[in-house]
Amino acid sequence: MYVTISDFIKEWNREAMLTQSVLDGLTDESLKQQVYSEGRTLGRIAWHLTTSIPDYLAHFGLNINGVENAEGVPASAKEIAATFREVSSYAAQIIEQQWTDQSLEQIQVAFGRQESNAQILMGLIKHIVHHRGQLTILMRQAGLKPFGVYGPPKEDWIHLGVENSPL
């Protein structure tokens, strides 16, 4: 659990960098990929992941501007990736400016539970990680090689001298 804003920002920046690498691997065509006919597209999930950051933080009391035109999913993968880059950096700045280490101990109602602001921030990271995982699956279905987030994708194991992933 985070005890300082600095602790959170370090993890936030690391996870944002990993998410950015996934988003940078998207193509305009891949944004249309769906798991099933009624499911969200890869583009919808990527855009939701991006636009939900300021909405989430505002819900828990931070004064932060949302993403303009958040309702419609851009047709450009580069636009989604660029917007995420801006939003993730902006969110870190807002948190550093508006919350203190003591703010992390404050309790709020979050999704029907009593949680500290530190838990709420951890929830934001988990939300992004959850959707990032969905993106990597949809990328593979769209014919793209996903970025190796916490380890290499199967295509990169051969560069490590392993023919088949040991995991």
C-alpha positions in Angstrom: 0.0 0.0 0.0 1.2 3.5 -0.7 2.3 5.6 2.3 3.6 8.5 0.3 2.4 10.2 -2.8 5.9 9.7 -4.2 5.5 5.9 -3.7 2.3 6.0 -5.8 3.8 8.3 -8.5 6.7 5.9 -9.0 4.3 2.9 -9.6 1.9 5.1 -11.6 4.7 6.2 -13.9 6.0 2.6 -14.3 2.5 1.2 -15.1 1.7 4.2 -17.4 5.0 3.5 -19.3 4.0 -0.2 -19.8 0.5 0.8 -20.9 1.9 3.4 -23.3 4.1 0.7 -24.9 1.0 -1.5 -25.4 -1.0 1.5 -26.9 1.9 2.5 -29.1 1.7 -1.0 -30.7 -1.9 -0.5 -31.9 -2.9 0.1 -35.5 -6.0 1.9 -36.8 -7.2 -1.4 -38.2 -6.7 -3.2 -34.9 -9.1 -0.8 -33.1 -12.0 -2.7 -34.7 -11.1 -6.1 -33.1 -13.8 -7.7 -30.9 -13.8 -10.8 -28.8 -17.4 -11.4 -29.7 -20.0 -9.6 -31.7 -21.6 -7.7 -28.8 -18.4 -7.0 -27.0 -16.3 -3.9 -26.8 -13.8 -3.3 -29.6 -10.1 -3.0 -28.8 -10.5 0.7 -29.6 -13.4 1.2 -27.2 -11.4 -0.5 -24.4 -8.3 1.5 -25.1 -10.3 4.7 -25.1 -12.2 3.8 -22.0 -8.9 3.0 -20.2 -7.7 6.5 -21.2 -10.7 8.6 -20.6 -11.7 6.9 -17.3 -8.6 8.2 -15.5 -9.7 11.8 -14.9 -13.3 10.7 -14.4 -12.2 8.2 -11.7 -10.0 10.8 -9.9 -12.7 13.5 -10.1 -15.2 11.0 -8.5 -12.9 10.8 -5.5 -12.5 14.6 -5.0 -9.6 15.7 -7.2 -10.1 18.8 -9.4 -9.2 17.4 -12.8 -10.5 18.1 -16.3 -11.9 15.2 -18.3 -10.9 14.2 -21.8 -12.7 16.3 -24.5 -14.9 14.2 -26.9 -14.6 11.2 -24.6 -17.8 9.7 -25.9 -16.7 8.8 -29.4 -13.8 6.4 -30.0 -11.1 7.9 -32.2 -10.4 6.1 -35.5 -6.7 6.7 -35.0 -4.6 4.5 -32.8 -2.0 7.3 -32.6 -4.6 9.7 -31.2 -5.5 7.2 -28.5 -1.9 6.6 -27.6 -1.1 10.4 -27.5 -4.2 11.1 -25.4 -3.2 8.4 -22.9 0.4 9.9 -22.7 -1.1 13.4 -21.9 -3.8 12.1 -19.5 -1.4 9.8 -17.5 1.1 12.6 -17.0 -1.6 15.2 -16.2 -3.1 12.8 -13.6 0.2 12.4 -11.9 0.6 16.2 -11.7 -2.9 16.7 -10.3 -2.4 14.0 -7.6 1.0 15.5 -6.6 -0.6 19.0 -6.4 -3.8 18.2 -4.6 -3.1 15.3 -2.3 -0.5 15.0 0.4 0.9 11.9 2.1 -1.7 12.4 4.8 -4.5 12.5 2.1 -3.7 8.8 1.4 -5.0 7.9 4.9 -8.3 9.6 4.4 -11.3 7.2 4.0 -14.0 7.5 1.4 -16.8 5.3 0.1 -15.5 3.7 -3.0 -17.9 1.4 -4.9 -19.9 0.7 -1.8 -16.8 0.0 0.4 -14.9 2.2 2.9 -11.4 2.6 1.4 -8.5 4.8 2.0 -7.3 7.2 -0.7 -4.2 4.9 -1.0 -6.5 2.0 -1.8 -8.5 4.1 -4.2 -5.3 5.0 -6.1 -4.3 1.3 -6.1 -7.8 0.6 -7.6 -7.0 3.0 -10.4 -3.8 1.2 -11.3 -5.6 -2.2 -11.1 -8.3 -0.9 -13.4 -5.7 0.1 -16.0 -3.8 -3.2 -15.7 -7.1 -5.1 -16.1 -7.9 -3.4 -19.4 -4.3 -3.5 -20.5 -4.6 -7.3 -20.3 -7.7 -7.2 -22.4 -5.9 -5.1 -25.0 -3.0 -7.6 -25.3 -5.4 -10.5 -26.0 -7.3 -8.5 -28.6 -4.0 -7.4 -30.2 -3.0 -11.0 -30.7 -6.4 -11.7 -32.2 -5.9 -8.8 -34.5 -2.6 -10.2 -35.7 -0.4 -7.9 -33.8 2.5 -8.9 -31.5 1.7 -7.5 -28.1 4.3 -5.7 -26.1 5.8 -7.8 -23.3 4.4 -6.1 -20.2 5.8 -8.2 -17.3 7.7 -10.6 -19.5 8.4 -11.2 -23.1 5.6 -12.3 -25.5 6.0 -15.8 -27.0 7.8 -14.4 -30.1 10.6 -13.1 -28.0 11.4 -16.2 -26.1 13.5 -17.5 -29.0 15.8 -14.4 -28.5 16.4 -15.7 -25.0 17.4 -19.2 -26.2 14.0 -20.8 -25.4 11.9 -22.3 -28.2 8.7 -22.6 -26.1 7.8 -20.3 -23.2 8.5 -22.2 -20.0 5.4 -20.6 -18.4 
